[in-house]
Each structure stands twice: as structure tokens, then as C-alpha cells.
Amino acid sequence: MKHLLPQEAWVWLQAEGAQRTARGEEPPLFVDVRMEIESLYVGRPPGVENIPWYEYPDLTPDPARFAAAVAEEAGSKERPVLLICRSGKRTLDAGKALEAAGFSEVAHVVHGFEGELNEDFKRSSVNGWRFEGLPWEQM
């Protein structure tokens, strides 16, 4: 699994997407593994697909279900997949599940969308997608 800092992930998405589109292939699949309510309420990068690693009320990961959902959305396990979550922790387990399921190119966003907690226990103030000023939207 590739570990990309937010800026690296954004550049990779743009470059890989352009190259694949020029070849007539699907661009990388960008997957937000947070619960749907997190993705909608807190915000998310544009164009990301929400496929939760786990969901309320169980809050228990089901790696096989997750990998099957990503495979269905991707259309092929050869399509590159980029994962993002809140802080970059869930994506490590989700990425391992995808690799175990046979996905050939998996990457994740280090520090995720909101990044690590600061000394006041607040996010988006130390690192992460939003902290880096990358594009995002909120519903």
C-alpha cells in the first residue's frame, strides 16, 4: 500500500486520472471509508465515493463486505484505489483488506481528511486534507 501525504495524494489523483483517461481507462477510485454521516456532516473531497469501513450502529468492520463493495464500485481490482478517512488510521486496515482481496494498487491519505489532534484535542489544525487547503465540500 502506498502512503501519500494529502498534497501528494491530490497530485497523484490529478496526474493518474489524466493519464488513465487519456488511455480510455477509468481514473483512480477515491474512497472515503468514514461513516456516511461523518462524510456528509464534516465534509469530504469532491468526487469521493463513500464506502464505509464500518457503519453505525454496529461499528464493526466487515472486511469482506467492504472489499466487495469497493470491487463493485471499481469495476475491476486492477483500478487504482485511494482511501481517505478522518485521521489516516481506518484506511490502513481498509487498505490491507483490499490488498488481501486482490486489489493491485491501493493507496491511502496519511493524516486523512481532518488530521491528528492538537494539544487542545481539535482536528484540522495540525495536518490532513482540509488543513492543507485541498478542495473539499460539505453537505
Helices and strands as residue ranges (DSSP letters): E 2-4, H 6-22, E 29-32, H 36-42, E 49-50, H 63-74, E 81-84, H 90-100, E 106-109
